Amino acid sequence: MSATKKLVVRFDNWVDPAFAERLGREPDIELRTNKREGNDEQAWRDLAQAHVYQISAAKDETPKRWFATAELLARAPGVLCVSSTGAGYDTVDVPACTRAGVLVVNQAGANAQSVAEATLGLVLDVSRRITESDRRLRRERVVAREELMGREICGKVLGLVGMGHVGTKVAALGKAFGMQVLGFDPYLTDEEIGRRGARAASFDELLASSDFLSIHCPRSPETMHMVNAAAFAKMKKGAMFVSTARGGIHDEMALADAMRAGHIAGAGLDVWEQEPPALDHPLLGMENVVVNFHTAGVTGEARRNTASYSAEQLVGVLKGGYPPRIINPEVWPAYAKRFEMAFGIPVQPRATD
């Protein structure tokens, strides 16, 4: 590898071919793919030479030793950028990256349409009891169809926690079904939430008013278990809960308790604290819970978008550009010095510089 060759290293989690195809069109970029299991020595050798570490966003599909931690960065001193394959970055220790002068980027928005469609699918499923009816039809004969009576979603209140890419698209889809949409996002003004299709509300108002509460915020120290036993208790009796965001934002045991008590009438869950959850998880034993394998964003279109977003962003970064989806912008001055030392060229100035 020449001194000017720029090395991107990743592991063998499935990725759409668009990623390798795009990087392959750049003569000064090399991509190496390592096995997650079976050849650690080669993986560490490649990481030690890498300039970019492309890491899976799926925390339960990536062995812990390959998480982007301070320990890994110490063994990969040339890494300038850690790029998450998805909108989430649970596999990345962002503060450790910032301390090391390492840029962190993600692919926010790439799968937003797919996740939004899946969210409305879960809302419709739990409200109309589609999966519950399917299960029962396969194993028994009900006496009366009214035993499976559902509810229309038109006219109901859809409360969204988080009004980013996905929340904005869910708001539009909810309105298309005639729902009233409320949005809570502490990082946006009320006016901006309005522009994104929801009426701004406080978290407590959202809990008290929503017929359907849907989660669309990142998992962080601030959001871990933010929907806990106290939050479920503040929701309407008979309300329904949906999450296609990240496991851990809602307290799973508190949700199970609220459902056993009949306070929460149904739930649609795409995400779990442990993925997949244990087969004896209490929520899996409830007929009025619809569950997925964290597949809301897993469509052909979304996977291709994510691969294309990732590759295009990395090409720009390795040419010295400022990435459009940066997680730790405060690292830029330190990163810029490291980039120039590595390649002998300065990064392009940011618009604010």
C-alpha positions, 0 to 999 in steps of 0.5 A: 500500500502506497503512502497516499493509499487510503484504507477503509476497514470493515467486518463481514456484516452484510452490506449492499454491494453499492458500498464496495462499488462506490469505493472501488471507483476511487483509485486511492481508496482500498477496502478490506473486509475482515471476518468477525470470527476466525482470524483476529490477527489479520483483523488487528493488522488491518485495523492498525493500518486503517484510516477509516473504520466502517462499523456495523450499527447493530450492537448484537451482531458485532462482537464487543472487541470490535466496538469502536472503544478507546481500547480498539483505537489504541491499537488502530492509531491511524484511524481518522474516522469511524463510520456507522452503517446506520443511523444509530451508533451503539457500537461506537464510544463517541467520547473516546473517539472525540478524545482521540481526534477521531471523526464519527459519522452515521447514515441518518435518514438513509432508512427513514422511509422504511422505518416510518412505513414499518411504524405505521404498519405496527400502529395498524397491526396493534390497533386492528389486531391483525397479527393476533387474529392471524395467530388465533385463526391458525390454532383455534375457532373463535366463537364471535368475531367481536372477540377480535374487535379492533379500533380505527386509527383515524381521528386518534392522537399519535404522539411522537418522541423525536422529530428527526428524519423518521419522526417527520415521515411518520407524522406525514403518514399519520396525517394521511390516515387522519390522525392528530399528530403531537411531537416532542423533541427538546432539540427543536423549537415548537415552530420547527416541530410544526414545520415537520408536521406535528403540534409541539407538546411537552413529554408529559402532555404527549403521554397524557394525550396520545392514543398511540405513543411512538418512539423515534429518538436516539438511545443515549444516557438521557433517553435510556428508560425514559419511557419507564413505569412512571411514564406508562402510568401517565398514559391513557388507559387503553393507549398503545405503544410502538417503538422502532427506535432503539432498545433500552429507551423504554423499560421492557419490564415496566411495559410488560407490567403495564400491559398485564394491568390492562393499562396499555392495550397493545404494543408493537416492538421492533427493538430490544435491549438484547437482540433478539430477546430471550424466548421466555421474555414476558412480552413475547408471551402476550397476544396483544404484542406484535414483535419484529427482529429489528427489521423496520429499516431492513428493506432492499431500498433502505439497505442500498441507500445506507450503503450509498450514503456511507460510501459517498460520505467516506469518499468526501471525508477522504478527499478532505471534505466536511461530512454531512452527518457528523456526530461529534463536530467538536472534534473537527480542529483536532481531526483536521490536524491529524488528517493533514499529518496523514495525507499532507493536505489540509481539510476543506474549511467548514462553512462556519470557519 
